Amino acid sequence: MDSPEAAPRGRELATAGLPQEDLQRLEDALWREDWRLVPAGEPSAALFAPGGPDAVLVDGALAESEPRWLDLAGRPGVTVPALAVVSRGQAGLLARLLRGGASDCLVRPLQADKVLAALRQTLGLQALQGHVDRRLQALAAEDAFLGVVAESPAMRRTLMMAARAAAHPVDVLILGETGTGKELLARAVHGASSRKRRPFVAVDCGALPPDLVEGLLFGQRKGAFTGATDDKAGLLEQADGGTVFLDEVGNLPLEAQTKLLRVLQTRENWRLGDTAPRPLDLRVVAATNSDLEKHALAGQFRLDLFHRLCDFPLRVPPLRERPGDVDLLARMFFNRHRARFSLPELRLPRPFVERLEAYPWPGNVRQLENAMKQAAVLAEDQVGEDQLPREVLAWVRPPEQSVQVAAPRFNLPEGVMPLWQAERLVTAEVETRLLSEAVAQCKGDRVAAAARLNLHPKTLARKLKDLRIG
């Protein structure tokens, strides 16, 4: 419908099902208040999404015969209100429309001042409710992250980014070494989000039996294979409406990666044996302690799945990059285990804490907690350094040297090869040299060598085995 003269965008009131006399009665008065009437078209999610009109005015009879108008307007999070118009004597219809999702109802004959007043009131209440909702969500986010101890700038930045991610419908990829607390951060993201009252399902991808991965993750229909005696929802479906945490996602077999990519793209799940997909509403938080992008470029992980998971990356810094947090974490863990074992209250002396702060903690927060549990059990009337694990006591900071090192020479085969293949060969050669030298300098003590390399002893053992180093 054309305005009396060209008008700026202003605010838009979409109309549906209203007779021409109603529209003529409103048009001039609303235009003077910077409102423009536009046809609403068919009811759709786009009409009530950001970028749509500021409000919708729908005839009450149309809204009752086509409930989708008010169903769409009444969905959680929708900020485009729907106002309905009824005739006098239709009190029953008016009540049904309000229960169905209408923000307000207007009675014919329509008067522009009453329409404008209803719009101001409805939009004002929505703005106030939005402010309250944002404040409540901010408070919930603060509560959710209380369990994450962080004073160091590196970790505070990670928590700030995690809180921002929690407030928006984005998938998250958490990057960090073993023991840095990736699952704790994933639970905090879930707890600070609008999904906090829905399930949080943690999946250890490395612990899934290879031959059962697809059935466990995606579910199965009865008779899909020998032994499938019942319909069974997979772990992804169990997280419907909430969050699924895929820990060490890099351990998933390539076949399961392909199917997971499809789920992430379509938000639909196919159980084994299904003939039709099932809609799935969930946030995916994945975590890895490896360089997924490097593995993807080497063909060991799907590159398209990596980019799909990396919707919002979060890096959890290792404990050696969080020196300001060691003291806080140590005291928290010590007091937690002291209370758990009903032990007397003791304080951590400063030399004890200094020894903790000097150690690089290759096992990160998990290793520190185990050390504090041991100290709590061994302490009687006081806490001493001799109650710390052997690897912490044996640690001696290597002297800082400033020497000129010749450029390394690598034993690469002649000719041109793919860059990723050359990188793998060079990396293997460098790791072989460094690991061999560290073990030799520590006279075969692998615990001391792991500490020198800032590696967890289990990681060192695995690398020595992979590289076939005595």
C-alpha positions in Angstrom: 0.0 0.0 0.0 1.5 3.4 -1.0 2.1 6.1 1.6 0.8 9.6 0.9 4.4 10.6 0.0 7.8 8.9 0.1 8.5 8.0 3.7 11.7 6.9 5.4 12.0 3.2 6.6 10.9 4.2 10.1 9.1 1.3 11.8 7.1 -1.3 10.0 3.7 -2.8 11.1 2.9 -5.9 9.0 -0.8 -6.5 8.5 -2.6 -9.7 7.7 -6.3 -10.3 7.0 -7.5 -6.8 7.9 -10.3 -5.2 5.7 -9.5 -2.1 3.6 -11.5 0.2 5.9 -9.3 -0.8 8.9 -6.2 -0.1 6.9 -7.4 3.3 5.6 -8.4 4.3 9.1 -4.8 3.7 10.4 -2.5 4.5 7.5 -2.2 8.4 7.7 -2.1 8.6 11.5 0.6 5.9 11.8 2.6 7.4 9.0 2.8 10.7 10.9 4.3 8.7 13.9 6.9 7.2 11.6 5.1 3.8 11.2 4.6 2.3 7.8 2.0 -0.4 7.0 3.3 -3.3 4.9 1.6 -6.6 3.9 2.6 -9.5 6.0 2.1 -12.2 3.4 2.0 -15.8 4.6 3.0 -16.7 8.2 6.6 -17.8 8.3 9.6 -17.9 10.7 11.3 -15.2 8.7 8.4 -12.8 9.4 9.1 -13.0 13.1 13.0 -13.1 12.8 15.4 -10.2 13.2 15.3 -8.1 10.1 11.5 -8.5 9.8 8.8 -5.9 10.7 8.7 -4.3 14.2 5.2 -5.8 14.9 2.4 -7.7 13.2 -1.3 -6.8 13.3 -3.5 -9.7 12.3 -7.2 -10.2 12.0 -8.5 -12.3 14.9 -10.6 -14.6 12.7 -7.5 -15.3 10.5 -5.3 -15.9 13.5 -7.8 -18.5 14.9 -8.3 -20.3 11.6 -4.5 -20.3 10.9 -2.9 -20.9 14.4 0.6 -20.7 12.9 0.4 -16.9 13.2 0.4 -16.9 17.0 2.4 -20.1 17.3 5.3 -18.4 15.5 4.8 -15.2 17.5 4.8 -17.1 20.8 8.0 -19.0 20.4 10.7 -18.4 23.0 13.1 -15.7 22.0 10.9 -14.1 19.3 11.0 -10.3 19.6 8.3 -9.4 17.0 5.0 -9.1 18.8 1.7 -10.1 17.2 -1.4 -8.0 18.0 -4.9 -9.3 17.0 -8.0 -7.4 16.0 -11.5 -8.6 17.1 -15.0 -7.3 16.9 -17.2 -6.3 19.8 -18.9 -9.2 21.5 -16.0 -11.6 20.7 -14.7 -12.0 24.3 -14.2 -15.7 23.9 -12.1 -15.3 20.8 -10.2 -12.5 22.4 -9.3 -14.8 25.4 -8.3 -17.6 23.1 -6.0 -15.4 21.0 -4.3 -14.1 24.1 -3.7 -17.6 25.4 -2.5 -18.6 21.9 0.4 -16.1 21.8 -1.1 -12.7 21.0 0.7 -9.9 22.8 -2.4 -7.7 22.9 -5.9 -7.5 21.3 -7.6 -4.5 19.9 -11.4 -4.1 19.5 -13.1 -2.6 16.4 -13.7 0.1 15.3 -9.9 0.6 15.2 -8.6 4.0 16.4 -5.1 5.0 15.5 -4.3 6.4 18.9 -5.2 3.2 20.6 -3.2 1.2 18.1 -0.2 3.4 18.7 -0.6 3.1 22.5 -0.8 -0.7 22.2 2.3 -0.8 20.1 4.3 1.5 22.5 3.2 -0.6 25.5 3.9 -3.9 23.9 7.3 -2.9 22.5 8.2 -1.2 25.8 7.4 -4.3 27.8 9.4 -6.5 25.3 12.4 -4.2 25.7 12.2 -4.4 29.5 11.8 -8.1 29.4 14.8 -8.4 27.0 16.9 -6.3 29.5 15.8 -8.5 32.4 16.5 -11.7 30.4 20.0 -10.5 29.5 20.7 -9.6 33.1 19.5 -13.0 34.3 21.6 -14.7 31.7 24.6 -12.7 32.7 24.1 -13.7 36.3 23.7 -17.3 35.3 26.9 -17.1 33.3 28.8 -15.7 36.3 27.5 -18.6 38.4 28.4 -21.2 35.7 32.0 -20.0 35.5 32.5 -19.7 39.3 33.9 -23.3 39.3 36.8 -22.3 37.0 39.6 -20.8 39.0 41.4 -18.1 36.9 43.4 -15.0 37.8 46.0 -15.2 35.0 45.3 -12.9 32.0 45.5 -15.8 29.5 42.8 -17.8 31.3 40.6 -14.8 32.0 40.6 -14.1 28.3 39.5 -17.7 27.6 36.7 -17.4 30.1 35.5 -14.1 28.6 35.4 -15.6 25.1 33.6 -18.7 26.5 30.9 -16.6 28.2 30.3 -14.8 24.8 30.0 -18.1 23.0 27.6 -19.4 25.6 25.2 -16.5 24.9 24.9 -17.3 21.2 23.9 -20.4 19.3 27.4 -21.4 18.1 29.2 -24.7 18.2 32.5 -24.6 20.1 35.9 -26.3 19.6 38.0 -26.4 22.8 41.7 -26.7 22.2 44.1 -27.6 24.9 46.6 -30.1 26.3 45.5 -33.1 28.4 44.5 -32.2 31.9 43.8 -28.5 31.3 40.1 -28.7 32.2 38.4 -28.8 28.8 35.3 -30.7 30.1 35.0 -28.2 33.0 35.0 -25.4 30.5 32.4 -27.2 28.3 30.1 -27.7 31.3 30.5 -24.0 32.1 29.5 -23.0 28.5 26.4 -25.2 28.8 25.5 -23.9 32.3 25.8 -20.3 31.1 23.6 -20.8 28.0 19.8 -20.9 27.5 20.1 -24.7 27.3 21.3 -25.1 30.9 18.1 -26.9 32.0 18.4 -29.4 29.2 20.8 -32.4 29.1 24.6 -32.2 29.0 25.9 -35.4 27.5 29.7 -36.0 27.6 31.1 -38.5 25.1 34.7 -39.8 25.3 35.3 -40.4 21.6 38.5 -42.3 22.4 36.7 -44.8 24.6 34.0 -45.8 22.0 34.6 -49.3 20.6 35.4 -48.8 16.9 32.8 -51.4 15.8 30.0 -49.8 17.9 30.7 -46.1 17.4 27.9 -45.4 15.0 25.3 -47.3 17.0 26.3 -45.6 20.2 26.6 -42.1 18.8 23.7 -42.0 16.3 21.4 -44.8 17.7 19.8 -47.8 16.0 16.4 -49.2 14.9 15.3 -52.6 15.9 16.6 -55.1 13.4 19.1 -52.8 11.9 21.8 -55.5 12.4 22.2 -58.8 14.2 21.7 -58.1 17.9 19.7 -54.9 17.5 16.7 -56.1 19.5 15.3 -52.7 20.4 15.0 -49.1 19.1 17.8 -47.2 20.9 18.5 -43.4 20.9 22.2 -42.6 20.4 24.2 -40.2 22.5 23.5 -37.3 20.2 19.7 -37.8 20.5 20.1 -38.0 24.3 21.5 -34.5 24.2 18.5 -33.2 22.1 17.6 -29.7 23.3 20.9 -29.4 25.3 24.6 -29.8 24.7 26.7 -32.8 23.6 30.4 -32.7 24.5 32.6 -34.7 22.1 35.9 -35.1 24.1 38.9 -36.0 21.9 36.9 -35.8 18.8 40.0 -36.5 16.7 39.7 -40.2 17.8 36.5 -40.7 15.8 36.8 -43.1 12.9 36.5 -41.5 9.5 33.2 -43.2 8.8 31.7 -41.7 12.0 33.2 -38.3 11.0 31.3 -38.4 7.8 28.0 -39.1 9.5 28.7 -36.5 12.2 29.4 -33.8 9.5 26.0 -34.6 8.0 24.3 -34.2 11.4 26.0 -30.8 12.0 25.0 -29.5 8.6 21.4 -30.6 8.6 20.6 -30.9 12.4 19.0 -34.2 11.5 20.0 -37.6 12.8 19.8 -40.9 11.0 19.8 -43.9 13.3 21.2 -47.1 11.9 18.4 -48.7 9.9 16.3 -45.5 9.8 14.3 -44.7 6.6 13.8 -41.1 7.5 15.8 -38.5 9.6 14.9 -37.3 13.0 15.2 -33.5 13.8 17.9 -32.7 16.3 18.3 -29.5 18.3 21.6 -29.4 20.2 24.8 -27.4 20.7 28.0 -29.3 19.9 31.1 -28.6 22.1 34.1 -30.6 20.8 37.5 -30.8 22.4 40.9 -32.1 21.3 44.5 -32.1 22.7 46.0 -32.6 19.2 46.5 -30.3 16.2 43.3 -31.2 14.3 44.0 -28.9 11.4 47.4 -30.5 10.9 45.8 -34.0 11.0 43.2 -32.9 8.6 45.8 -31.6 6.1 47.6 -34.9 6.5 44.4 -36.8 5.6 43.9 -38.2 9.1 40.8 -36.1 9.9 38.1 -34.7 7.7 39.0 -31.1 6.8 35.4 -30.1 6.2 34.4 -31.5 9.6 37.3 -29.6 11.3 36.0 -26.3 9.8 32.4 -27.2 10.8 33.4 -27.9 14.4 35.6 -24.8 14.6 32.6 -22.5 14.6 34.0 -20.8 17.7 37.5 -22.0 18.8 38.6 -21.6 22.5 42.1 -22.3 23.6 42.7 -23.4 27.2 46.2 -22.4 28.1 48.4 -25.0 29.8 49.3 -24.5 33.4 52.8 -23.4 32.7 51.3 -20.3 30.9 49.2 -19.6 34.0 51.7 -19.1 36.8 49.4 -16.8 38.7 46.8 -19.6 39.0 49.0 -22.3 40.5 48.8 -21.0 44.0 45.0 -20.6 43.9 44.4 -24.0 42.4 46.8 -25.7 44.8 45.1 -24.3 47.8 41.6 -25.1 46.4 42.6 -28.7 45.7 44.4 -29.2 49.0 41.4 -27.8 51.0 38.9 -29.9 49.0 40.7 -33.2 49.7 41.5 -32.2 53.3 37.8 -31.8 53.9 36.9 -34.9 51.9 39.3 -37.1 54.0 38.3 -35.3 57.3 41.8 -34.1 57.9 42.8 -31.2 60.2 43.0 -27.7 58.7 46.5 -26.9 57.6 48.1 -24.1 55.6 50.5 -24.3 52.7 53.8 -22.7 53.5 55.4 -20.3 51.1 58.4 -22.5 50.2 56.0 -25.3 49.3 54.0 -23.0 47.0 57.2 -21.7 45.4 58.2 -25.3 44.6 54.8 -25.7 42.9 55.1 -22.5 41.0 58.6 -23.5 39.7 57.4 -26.8 38.2 56.1 -26.8 34.6 53.2 -29.2 35.2 53.2 -31.2 32.0 50.0 -33.0 33.2 48.5 -29.5 33.8 45.6 -29.0 36.3 44.9 -32.7 36.6 48.5 -33.4 37.7 48.4 -30.5 40.2 45.2 -31.9 41.7 46.7 -35.3 42.1 49.8 -33.8 43.8 47.6 -31.9 46.2 45.6 -35.0 47.0 48.8 -36.8 47.9 50.0 -33.9 50.0 46.7 -33.8 51.9 46.9 -37.5 52.7 50.5 -37.4 53.8 50.3 -34.2 55.8 49.9 -34.7 59.6 50.6 -31.6 61.6 52.2 -29.6 58.8 52.7 -29.5 55.1 56.2 -30.1 53.7 57.9 -30.3 50.4 58.8 -33.9 51.0 55.1 -34.7 50.6 55.2 -33.8 46.9 55.5 -36.4 44.1 59.0 -37.5 43.0 58.9 -35.7 39.6 58.2 -32.4 41.3 61.0 -32.8 43.8 63.4 -33.9 41.1 62.7 -31.0 38.9 65.6 -28.6 38.3 65.0 -25.6 36.0 67.4 -26.0 33.1 69.9 -23.1 32.9 69.0 -20.5 30.3 71.7 -20.4 27.6 72.3 -18.0 24.9 74.3 -19.9 22.2 74.4 -19.8 18.5 72.9 -22.9 17.0 73.6 -24.0 13.5 70.7 -24.3 11.2 69.4 -27.9 11.4 70.0 -30.2 8.4 67.2 -32.7 7.6 67.5 -36.0 5.8 64.8 -35.5 3.3 64.7 -37.6 0.2 65.5 -36.0 -3.1 62.9 -34.5 -5.4 59.6 -32.7 -4.8 56.9 -34.0 -2.5 53.7 -32.7 -1.0 54.4 -30.1 1.7 52.4 -31.9 4.4 54.5 -35.0 3.8 57.8 -33.0 4.2 56.4 -31.5 7.4 55.7 -34.9 8.8 59.2 -36.2 8.0 60.9 -33.1 9.5 58.7 -33.2 12.6 59.5 -36.9 13.2 63.2 -36.3 12.8 63.2 -33.3 15.2 61.2 -35.2 17.8 63.5 -38.2 17.5 66.6 -36.1 18.2 65.0 -34.1 21.1 63.5 -37.1 22.8 66.6 -39.2 22.4 68.8 -36.4 23.8 66.4 -35.8 26.8 66.3 -39.4 27.8 70.1 -39.6 27.5 70.7 -36.5 29.6 68.4 -37.9 32.3 70.3 -41.2 32.2 67.2 -43.1 31.1 64.8 -41.6 33.7 61.7 -41.1 31.6 59.8 -39.2 34.3 62.6 -36.6 34.5 62.9 -36.5 30.7 59.2 -35.9 30.4 59.5 -33.0 32.8 62.4 -31.6 30.9 60.4 -31.7 27.7 57.2 -30.3 29.3 55.4 -33.6 28.4 53.2 -35.9 30.5 55.2 -39.2 31.1 52.5 -41.2 29.3 52.8 -38.9 26.3 56.6 -39.3 26.3 56.2 -43.1 26.5 53.8 -43.1 23.5 56.1 -40.9 21.4 59.1 -43.1 22.2 57.1 -46.2 21.1 55.8 -44.5 17.9 59.3 -43.3 17.0 60.9 -46.7 18.0 63.3 -45.1 20.5 64.7 -47.6 23.0 
